[in-house]
Amino acid sequence: MVTWIVVAVVLLALVVLALAVRPVVARLPQLRRAAVRLQHRQTEAEALRVTAEALQERAEALQTRVEVTQRRLAVIKAKRGR
C-alpha cells in the first residue's frame, strides 16, 4: 500500500514538473530567434562603433588642418596689413 502512495506522489510530481516546463520548452524557438537577433544587433553596433571612431579621428585631423589654415591666413593678413 505504501509503495502505491509513493509511486502516485512521484508520478504527480513528474506531471506537475512537466506542466511547469512545457511553456518554457514551447517558447525555446522564439527565444533562440530573439538571441540570434540580439547577436546580429550587437555585431551591427560594433561596426557602428568602429565607424564612429574612424569619423572621430577624421574630424580631429580636419580640426588640426583648420587650425593650421587659420594660422596661415592670419599670417597672410598680417603681411598685407603692413
Backbone atoms as SQL, in Angstrom:
CREATE TABLE atoms (id INTEGER PRIMARY KEY, chain TEXT, resi INTEGER, resn TEXT, atom TEXT, x REAL, y REAL, z REAL);
INSERT INTO atoms VALUES
  (1, 'A', 1, 'MET', 'N', 0.807, -1.190, 0.000),
  (2, 'A', 1, 'MET', 'CA', 0.000, 0.000, 0.000),
  (3, 'A', 1, 'MET', 'C', 0.858, 1.265, 0.000),
  (4, 'A', 2, 'VAL', 'N', 1.905, 1.308, 0.829),
  (5, 'A', 2, 'VAL', 'CA', 2.790, 2.459, 0.901),
  (6, 'A', 2, 'VAL', 'C', 3.511, 2.656, -0.429),
  (7, 'A', 3, 'THR', 'N', 3.835, 1.560, -1.087),
  (8, 'A', 3, 'THR', 'CA', 4.519, 1.630, -2.376),
  (9, 'A', 3, 'THR', 'C', 3.663, 2.374, -3.392),
  (10, 'A', 4, 'TRP', 'N', 2.365, 2.085, -3.390),
  (11, 'A', 4, 'TRP', 'CA', 1.475, 2.745, -4.348),
  (12, 'A', 4, 'TRP', 'C', 1.360, 4.238, -4.065),
  (13, 'A', 5, 'ILE', 'N', 1.353, 4.599, -2.806),
  (14, 'A', 5, 'ILE', 'CA', 1.282, 6.020, -2.437),
  (15, 'A', 5, 'ILE', 'C', 2.540, 6.740, -2.903),
  (16, 'A', 6, 'VAL', 'N', 3.701, 6.123, -2.693),
  (17, 'A', 6, 'VAL', 'CA', 4.975, 6.723, -3.120),
  (18, 'A', 6, 'VAL', 'C', 5.001, 6.859, -4.634),
  (19, 'A', 7, 'VAL', 'N', 4.557, 5.832, -5.340),
  (20, 'A', 7, 'VAL', 'CA', 4.533, 5.878, -6.804),
  (21, 'A', 7, 'VAL', 'C', 3.583, 6.979, -7.274),
  (22, 'A', 8, 'ALA', 'N', 2.433, 7.095, -6.637),
  (23, 'A', 8, 'ALA', 'CA', 1.471, 8.128, -7.015),
  (24, 'A', 8, 'ALA', 'C', 2.038, 9.526, -6.771),
  (25, 'A', 9, 'VAL', 'N', 2.709, 9.725, -5.647),
  (26, 'A', 9, 'VAL', 'CA', 3.302, 11.034, -5.351),
  (27, 'A', 9, 'VAL', 'C', 4.404, 11.371, -6.359),
  (28, 'A', 10, 'VAL', 'N', 5.223, 10.406, -6.694),
  (29, 'A', 10, 'VAL', 'CA', 6.294, 10.636, -7.671),
  (30, 'A', 10, 'VAL', 'C', 5.705, 10.961, -9.039),
  (31, 'A', 11, 'LEU', 'N', 4.686, 10.205, -9.442),
  (32, 'A', 11, 'LEU', 'CA', 4.055, 10.470, -10.734),
  (33, 'A', 11, 'LEU', 'C', 3.386, 11.845, -10.745),
  (34, 'A', 12, 'LEU', 'N', 2.729, 12.207, -9.652),
  (35, 'A', 12, 'LEU', 'CA', 2.106, 13.525, -9.557),
  (36, 'A', 12, 'LEU', 'C', 3.162, 14.627, -9.652),
  (37, 'A', 13, 'ALA', 'N', 4.293, 14.440, -8.992),
  (38, 'A', 13, 'ALA', 'CA', 5.373, 15.425, -9.055),
  (39, 'A', 13, 'ALA', 'C', 5.914, 15.546, -10.480),
  (40, 'A', 14, 'LEU', 'N', 6.035, 14.416, -11.173),
  (41, 'A', 14, 'LEU', 'CA', 6.512, 14.448, -12.550),
  (42, 'A', 14, 'LEU', 'C', 5.518, 15.158, -13.471),
  (43, 'A', 15, 'VAL', 'N', 4.234, 14.952, -13.249),
  (44, 'A', 15, 'VAL', 'CA', 3.219, 15.623, -14.058),
  (45, 'A', 15, 'VAL', 'C', 3.263, 17.130, -13.818),
  (46, 'A', 16, 'VAL', 'N', 3.385, 17.530, -12.547),
  (47, 'A', 16, 'VAL', 'CA', 3.474, 18.968, -12.221),
  (48, 'A', 16, 'VAL', 'C', 4.728, 19.569, -12.848),
  (49, 'A', 17, 'LEU', 'N', 5.830, 18.849, -12.779),
  (50, 'A', 17, 'LEU', 'CA', 7.064, 19.331, -13.389),
  (51, 'A', 17, 'LEU', 'C', 6.917, 19.472, -14.900),
  (52, 'A', 18, 'ALA', 'N', 6.303, 18.484, -15.523),
  (53, 'A', 18, 'ALA', 'CA', 6.103, 18.544, -16.973),
  (54, 'A', 18, 'ALA', 'C', 5.203, 19.719, -17.351),
  (55, 'A', 19, 'LEU', 'N', 4.178, 19.966, -16.570),
  (56, 'A', 19, 'LEU', 'CA', 3.291, 21.101, -16.845),
  (57, 'A', 19, 'LEU', 'C', 4.000, 22.434, -16.649),
  (58, 'A', 20, 'ALA', 'N', 4.924, 22.491, -15.719),
  (59, 'A', 20, 'ALA', 'CA', 5.665, 23.732, -15.486),
  (60, 'A', 20, 'ALA', 'C', 6.713, 23.969, -16.572),
  (61, 'A', 21, 'VAL', 'N', 7.303, 22.912, -17.093),
  (62, 'A', 21, 'VAL', 'CA', 8.377, 23.033, -18.081),
  (63, 'A', 21, 'VAL', 'C', 7.818, 23.246, -19.492),
  (64, 'A', 22, 'ARG', 'N', 6.618, 22.764, -19.741),
  (65, 'A', 22, 'ARG', 'CA', 6.029, 22.816, -21.080),
  (66, 'A', 22, 'ARG', 'C', 6.011, 24.210, -21.708),
  (67, 'A', 23, 'PRO', 'N', 5.569, 25.268, -21.005),
  (68, 'A', 23, 'PRO', 'CA', 5.573, 26.599, -21.637),
  (69, 'A', 23, 'PRO', 'C', 6.978, 27.087, -21.993),
  (70, 'A', 24, 'VAL', 'N', 7.928, 26.755, -21.155),
  (71, 'A', 24, 'VAL', 'CA', 9.305, 27.183, -21.435),
  (72, 'A', 24, 'VAL', 'C', 9.838, 26.468, -22.670),
  (73, 'A', 25, 'VAL', 'N', 9.595, 25.185, -22.769),
  (74, 'A', 25, 'VAL', 'CA', 10.054, 24.418, -23.917),
  (75, 'A', 25, 'VAL', 'C', 9.335, 24.880, -25.185),
  (76, 'A', 26, 'ALA', 'N', 8.078, 25.253, -25.047),
  (77, 'A', 26, 'ALA', 'CA', 7.327, 25.726, -26.215),
  (78, 'A', 26, 'ALA', 'C', 7.881, 27.051, -26.728),
  (79, 'A', 27, 'ARG', 'N', 8.467, 27.866, -25.859),
  (80, 'A', 27, 'ARG', 'CA', 8.993, 29.171, -26.268),
  (81, 'A', 27, 'ARG', 'C', 10.454, 29.125, -26.693),
  (82, 'A', 28, 'LEU', 'N', 11.099, 27.998, -26.603),
  (83, 'A', 28, 'LEU', 'CA', 12.519, 27.909, -26.958),
  (84, 'A', 28, 'LEU', 'C', 12.819, 28.404, -28.369),
  (85, 'A', 29, 'PRO', 'N', 12.039, 28.057, -29.389),
  (86, 'A', 29, 'PRO', 'CA', 12.345, 28.592, -30.730),
  (87, 'A', 29, 'PRO', 'C', 12.277, 30.122, -30.784),
  (88, 'A', 30, 'GLN', 'N', 11.296, 30.696, -30.112),
  (89, 'A', 30, 'GLN', 'CA', 11.196, 32.164, -30.079),
  (90, 'A', 30, 'GLN', 'C', 12.395, 32.764, -29.360),
  (91, 'A', 31, 'LEU', 'N', 12.783, 32.138, -28.259),
  (92, 'A', 31, 'LEU', 'CA', 13.937, 32.644, -27.516),
  (93, 'A', 31, 'LEU', 'C', 15.218, 32.529, -28.335),
  (94, 'A', 32, 'ARG', 'N', 15.345, 31.452, -29.090),
  (95, 'A', 32, 'ARG', 'CA', 16.532, 31.272, -29.936),
  (96, 'A', 32, 'ARG', 'C', 16.579, 32.350, -31.024),
  (97, 'A', 33, 'ARG', 'N', 15.419, 32.619, -31.659),
  (98, 'A', 33, 'ARG', 'CA', 15.379, 33.669, -32.682),
  (99, 'A', 33, 'ARG', 'C', 15.710, 35.035, -32.073),
  (100, 'A', 34, 'ALA', 'N', 15.198, 35.286, -30.885),
  (101, 'A', 34, 'ALA', 'CA', 15.492, 36.555, -30.221),
  (102, 'A', 34, 'ALA', 'C', 16.983, 36.666, -29.916),
  (103, 'A', 35, 'ALA', 'N', 17.587, 35.581, -29.485),
  (104, 'A', 35, 'ALA', 'CA', 19.021, 35.591, -29.194),
  (105, 'A', 35, 'ALA', 'C', 19.829, 35.849, -30.462),
  (106, 'A', 36, 'VAL', 'N', 19.416, 35.243, -31.568),
  (107, 'A', 36, 'VAL', 'CA', 20.123, 35.455, -32.847),
  (108, 'A', 36, 'VAL', 'C', 19.989, 36.918, -33.270),
  (109, 'A', 37, 'ARG', 'N', 18.777, 37.495, -33.114),
  (110, 'A', 37, 'ARG', 'CA', 18.583, 38.909, -33.463),
  (111, 'A', 37, 'ARG', 'C', 19.453, 39.809, -32.592),
  (112, 'A', 38, 'LEU', 'N', 19.545, 39.494, -31.311),
  (113, 'A', 38, 'LEU', 'CA', 20.382, 40.299, -30.421),
  (114, 'A', 38, 'LEU', 'C', 21.855, 40.214, -30.811),
  (115, 'A', 39, 'GLN', 'N', 22.311, 39.035, -31.193),
  (116, 'A', 39, 'GLN', 'CA', 23.697, 38.893, -31.628),
  (117, 'A', 39, 'GLN', 'C', 23.935, 39.694, -32.904),
  (118, 'A', 40, 'HIS', 'N', 22.957, 39.672, -33.806),
  (119, 'A', 40, 'HIS', 'CA', 23.085, 40.438, -35.045),
  (120, 'A', 40, 'HIS', 'C', 23.158, 41.936, -34.741),
  (121, 'A', 41, 'ARG', 'N', 22.308, 42.387, -33.850),
  (122, 'A', 41, 'ARG', 'CA', 22.329, 43.810, -33.485),
  (123, 'A', 41, 'ARG', 'C', 23.619, 44.187, -32.777),
  (124, 'A', 42, 'GLN', 'N', 24.154, 43.268, -31.989),
  (125, 'A', 42, 'GLN', 'CA', 25.425, 43.534, -31.324),
  (126, 'A', 42, 'GLN', 'C', 26.536, 43.688, -32.361),
  (127, 'A', 43, 'THR', 'N', 26.519, 42.852, -33.394),
  (128, 'A', 43, 'THR', 'CA', 27.501, 42.956, -34.465),
  (129, 'A', 43, 'THR', 'C', 27.365, 44.291, -35.189),
  (130, 'A', 44, 'GLU', 'N', 26.118, 44.686, -35.466),
  (131, 'A', 44, 'GLU', 'CA', 25.883, 45.979, -36.123),
  (132, 'A', 44, 'GLU', 'C', 26.364, 47.129, -35.245),
  (133, 'A', 45, 'ALA', 'N', 26.088, 47.043, -33.957),
  (134, 'A', 45, 'ALA', 'CA', 26.515, 48.099, -33.032),
  (135, 'A', 45, 'ALA', 'C', 28.042, 48.197, -32.990),
  (136, 'A', 46, 'GLU', 'N', 28.704, 47.071, -33.021),
  (137, 'A', 46, 'GLU', 'CA', 30.172, 47.072, -33.020),
  (138, 'A', 46, 'GLU', 'C', 30.704, 47.729, -34.298),
  (139, 'A', 47, 'ALA', 'N', 30.081, 47.408, -35.425),
  (140, 'A', 47, 'ALA', 'CA', 30.506, 48.016, -36.691),
  (141, 'A', 47, 'ALA', 'C', 30.269, 49.528, -36.657),
  (142, 'A', 48, 'LEU', 'N', 29.146, 49.947, -36.114),
  (143, 'A', 48, 'LEU', 'CA', 28.874, 51.382, -35.994),
  (144, 'A', 48, 'LEU', 'C', 29.868, 52.062, -35.065),
  (145, 'A', 49, 'ARG', 'N', 30.252, 51.377, -33.999),
  (146, 'A', 49, 'ARG', 'CA', 31.230, 51.953, -33.069),
  (147, 'A', 49, 'ARG', 'C', 32.563, 52.172, -33.778),
  (148, 'A', 50, 'VAL', 'N', 32.984, 51.176, -34.567),
  (149, 'A', 50, 'VAL', 'CA', 34.244, 51.298, -35.299),
  (150, 'A', 50, 'VAL', 'C', 34.166, 52.468, -36.280),
  (151, 'A', 51, 'THR', 'N', 33.034, 52.579, -36.974),
  (152, 'A', 51, 'THR', 'CA', 32.850, 53.681, -37.923),
  (153, 'A', 51, 'THR', 'C', 32.871, 55.023, -37.204),
  (154, 'A', 52, 'ALA', 'N', 32.217, 55.091, -36.057),
  (155, 'A', 52, 'ALA', 'CA', 32.195, 56.341, -35.287),
  (156, 'A', 52, 'ALA', 'C', 33.595, 56.724, -34.824),
  (157, 'A', 53, 'GLU', 'N', 34.383, 55.751, -34.419),
  (158, 'A', 53, 'GLU', 'CA', 35.757, 56.046, -34.003),
  (159, 'A', 53, 'GLU', 'C', 36.575, 56.581, -35.183),
  (160, 'A', 54, 'ALA', 'N', 36.391, 55.980, -36.354),
  (161, 'A', 54, 'ALA', 'CA', 37.111, 56.442, -37.537),
  (162, 'A', 54, 'ALA', 'C', 36.695, 57.871, -37.889),
  (163, 'A', 55, 'LEU', 'N', 35.399, 58.150, -37.796),
  (164, 'A', 55, 'LEU', 'CA', 34.923, 59.511, -38.070),
  (165, 'A', 55, 'LEU', 'C', 35.466, 60.503, -37.054),
  (166, 'A', 56, 'GLN', 'N', 35.557, 60.083, -35.813),
  (167, 'A', 56, 'GLN', 'CA', 36.108, 60.953, -34.773),
  (168, 'A', 56, 'GLN', 'C', 37.573, 61.285, -35.080),
  (169, 'A', 57, 'GLU', 'N', 38.332, 60.294, -35.466),
  (170, 'A', 57, 'GLU', 'CA', 39.733, 60.533, -35.807),
  (171, 'A', 57, 'GLU', 'C', 39.838, 61.471, -37.013),
  (172, 'A', 58, 'ARG', 'N', 38.988, 61.264, -37.995),
  (173, 'A', 58, 'ARG', 'CA', 39.000, 62.120, -39.183),
  (174, 'A', 58, 'ARG', 'C', 38.626, 63.555, -38.814),
  (175, 'A', 59, 'ALA', 'N', 37.640, 63.708, -37.939),
  (176, 'A', 59, 'ALA', 'CA', 37.242, 65.051, -37.503),
  (177, 'A', 59, 'ALA', 'C', 38.376, 65.740, -36.758),
  (178, 'A', 60, 'GLU', 'N', 39.094, 64.999, -35.940),
  (179, 'A', 60, 'GLU', 'CA', 40.236, 65.580, -35.221),
  (180, 'A', 60, 'GLU', 'C', 41.324, 66.014, -36.202),
  (181, 'A', 61, 'ALA', 'N', 41.573, 65.198, -37.227),
  (182, 'A', 61, 'ALA', 'CA', 42.580, 65.559, -38.229),
  (183, 'A', 61, 'ALA', 'C', 42.139, 66.803, -38.993),
  (184, 'A', 62, 'LEU', 'N', 40.857, 66.877, -39.340),
  (185, 'A', 62, 'LEU', 'CA', 40.350, 68.062, -40.040),
  (186, 'A', 62, 'LEU', 'C', 40.436, 69.297, -39.152),
  (187, 'A', 63, 'GLN', 'N', 40.174, 69.130, -37.869),
  (188, 'A', 63, 'GLN', 'CA', 40.278, 70.263, -36.948),
  (189, 'A', 63, 'GLN', 'C', 41.710, 70.787, -36.913),
  (190, 'A', 64, 'THR', 'N', 42.661, 69.886, -36.914),
  (191, 'A', 64, 'THR', 'CA', 44.058, 70.296, -36.934),
  (192, 'A', 64, 'THR', 'C', 44.373, 71.067, -38.213),
  (193, 'A', 65, 'ARG', 'N', 43.869, 70.560, -39.344),
  (194, 'A', 65, 'ARG', 'CA', 44.102, 71.266, -40.610),
  (195, 'A', 65, 'ARG', 'C', 43.443, 72.643, -40.605),
  (196, 'A', 66, 'VAL', 'N', 42.263, 72.750, -40.020),
  (197, 'A', 66, 'VAL', 'CA', 41.583, 74.044, -39.947),
  (198, 'A', 66, 'VAL', 'C', 42.409, 75.025, -39.113),
  (199, 'A', 67, 'GLU', 'N', 42.945, 74.559, -38.004),
  (200, 'A', 67, 'GLU', 'CA', 43.761, 75.431, -37.156),
  (201, 'A', 67, 'GLU', 'C', 45.005, 75.914, -37.896),
  (202, 'A', 68, 'VAL', 'N', 45.660, 75.008, -38.624),
  (203, 'A', 68, 'VAL', 'CA', 46.852, 75.381, -39.393),
  (204, 'A', 68, 'VAL', 'C', 46.471, 76.402, -40.461),
  (205, 'A', 69, 'THR', 'N', 45.365, 76.154, -41.137),
  (206, 'A', 69, 'THR', 'CA', 44.915, 77.075, -42.186),
  (207, 'A', 69, 'THR', 'C', 44.584, 78.445, -41.610),
  (208, 'A', 70, 'GLN', 'N', 43.965, 78.470, -40.453),
  (209, 'A', 70, 'GLN', 'CA', 43.639, 79.749, -39.815),
  (210, 'A', 70, 'GLN', 'C', 44.909, 80.516, -39.435),
  (211, 'A', 71, 'ARG', 'N', 45.908, 79.816, -38.941),
  (212, 'A', 71, 'ARG', 'CA', 47.171, 80.493, -38.609),
  (213, 'A', 71, 'ARG', 'C', 47.838, 81.056, -39.860),
  (214, 'A', 72, 'ARG', 'N', 47.821, 80.261, -40.928),
  (215, 'A', 72, 'ARG', 'CA', 48.420, 80.741, -42.176),
  (216, 'A', 72, 'ARG', 'C', 47.666, 81.961, -42.700),
  (217, 'A', 73, 'LEU', 'N', 46.346, 81.917, -42.616),
  (218, 'A', 73, 'LEU', 'CA', 45.538, 83.050, -43.062),
  (219, 'A', 73, 'LEU', 'C', 45.831, 84.284, -42.223),
  (220, 'A', 74, 'ALA', 'N', 46.019, 84.088, -40.929),
  (221, 'A', 74, 'ALA', 'CA', 46.348, 85.232, -40.064),
  (222, 'A', 74, 'ALA', 'C', 47.697, 85.824, -40.444),
  (223, 'A', 75, 'VAL', 'N', 48.662, 84.960, -40.780),
  (224, 'A', 75, 'VAL', 'CA', 49.979, 85.448, -41.207),
  (225, 'A', 75, 'VAL', 'C', 49.852, 86.224, -42.522),
  (226, 'A', 76, 'ILE', 'N', 49.078, 85.692, -43.457),
  (227, 'A', 76, 'ILE', 'CA', 48.900, 86.379, -44.755),
  (228, 'A', 76, 'ILE', 'C', 48.230, 87.725, -44.548),
  (229, 'A', 77, 'LYS', 'N', 47.196, 87.776, -43.700),
  (230, 'A', 77, 'LYS', 'CA', 46.508, 89.035, -43.433),
  (231, 'A', 77, 'LYS', 'C', 47.445, 90.029, -42.751),
  (232, 'A', 78, 'ALA', 'N', 48.286, 89.525, -41.875),
  (233, 'A', 78, 'ALA', 'CA', 49.224, 90.418, -41.183),
  (234, 'A', 78, 'ALA', 'C', 50.234, 90.997, -42.164),
  (235, 'A', 79, 'LYS', 'N', 50.689, 90.212, -43.131),
  (236, 'A', 79, 'LYS', 'CA', 51.648, 90.700, -44.120),
  (237, 'A', 79, 'LYS', 'C', 50.991, 91.741, -45.025),
  (238, 'A', 80, 'ARG', 'N', 49.745, 91.555, -45.371),
  (239, 'A', 80, 'ARG', 'CA', 49.045, 92.507, -46.224),
  (240, 'A', 80, 'ARG', 'C', 48.757, 93.808, -45.486),
  (241, 'A', 81, 'GLY', 'N', 48.565, 93.704, -44.224),
  (242, 'A', 81, 'GLY', 'CA', 48.237, 94.883, -43.434),
  (243, 'A', 81, 'GLY', 'C', 49.420, 95.812, -43.248),
  (244, 'A', 82, 'ARG', 'N', 50.598, 95.371, -43.457),
  (245, 'A', 82, 'ARG', 'CA', 51.801, 96.212, -43.248),
  (246, 'A', 82, 'ARG', 'C', 51.997, 97.186, -44.327);
